[in-house]
Amino acid sequence: MPIYEYMCNSCKKEFETLVLGGDTPCCPGCESKDLSRLLSRCGFISKSTGPGGESQVTASSASSACGSCSAGSCASCGVG
């Protein structure tokens, strides 16, 4: 049951919604079913141990480097 992002072709509202099975979503603003599915950016943080035993943290290029806060670096997750 994925969450998809859509843009309504009628009123241009962007929204995301949970899609169950073969359901066809409708715009929460104007209730139109004339929608375009948008590509979503995903963010992740990969933590691993490097060849010399040092800790390595790699962040994706989503809106911020840390998935748990809005900062570009974060002491709680080691990004930065």
Backbone hydrogen bonds in HBPLUS format (Angstrom, degrees):
<---DONOR---> <-ACCEPTOR-->    atom                        ^
c    i                          cat <-CA-CA->   ^        H-A-AA   ^      H-
h    n   atom  resd res      DA  || num        DHA   H-A  angle D-A-AA Bond
n    s   type  num  typ     dist DA aas  dist angle  dist       angle   num
A0019-VAL N   A0002-PRO O   3.01 MM  17  5.97 171.7  2.02 171.5 169.9     1
A0004-TYR N   A0017-THR O   2.94 MM  13  5.62 157.0  2.00 160.7 154.4     2
A0017-THR N   A0004-TYR O   2.90 MM  13  5.62 152.5  1.98 156.3 164.3     3
A0038-LEU N   A0005-GLU O   2.81 MM  33  5.34 167.2  1.83 135.6 140.1     4
A0006-TYR N   A0015-PHE O   2.71 MM   9  5.46 169.1  1.73 172.4 175.0     5
A0015-PHE N   A0006-TYR O   2.96 MM   9  5.46 158.6  2.01 148.7 154.3     6
A0007-MET N   A0036-SER O   2.83 MM  29  5.28 147.0  1.94 148.6 159.6     7
A0036-SER N   A0007-MET O   2.89 MM  29  5.28 157.4  1.94 150.7 158.4     8
A0008-CYS N   A0013-LYS O   2.89 MM   5  5.34 162.4  1.92 149.7 154.6     9
A0012-LYS N   A0008-CYS O   2.84 MM   4  4.81 133.4  2.06 130.2 140.1    10
A0009-ASN N   A0034-ASP O   2.87 MM  25  5.67 163.4  1.89 157.0 161.9    11
A0023-ASP N   A0020-LEU O   3.02 MM   3  5.67 164.2  2.04 141.8 146.0    12
A0027-CYS N   A0032-SER O   2.86 MM   5  5.28 163.0  1.89 150.6 154.8    13
A0031-GLU N   A0027-CYS O   2.81 MM   4  4.44 134.1  2.02 124.5 134.0    14
A0035-LEU N   A0033-LYS O   3.13 MM   2  5.67 121.0  2.50 106.7  90.8    15
A0060-SER N   A0044-PHE O   3.03 MM  16  5.51 152.3  2.11 161.8 162.5    16
A0046-SER N   A0058-THR O   2.80 MM  12  5.10 168.2  1.81 156.4 160.0    17
A0058-THR N   A0046-SER O   2.89 MM  12  5.10 159.9  1.93 147.5 154.3    18
A0048-SER N   A0056-GLN O   2.94 MM   8  5.26 161.9  1.98 150.8 155.8    19
A0056-GLN N   A0048-SER O   2.78 MM   8  5.26 167.5  1.80 156.8 155.2    20
A0050-GLY N   A0054-GLU O   2.66 MM   4  5.19 171.4  1.67 166.9 165.7    21
A0053-GLY N   A0050-GLY O   2.98 MM   3  5.20 162.7  2.01 116.1 119.0    22
A0074-CYS N   A0079-VAL O   2.82 MM   5  5.42 157.3  1.87 144.7 150.2    23
A0078-GLY N   A0074-CYS O   3.06 MM   4  5.95 128.9  2.33 142.4 155.7    24
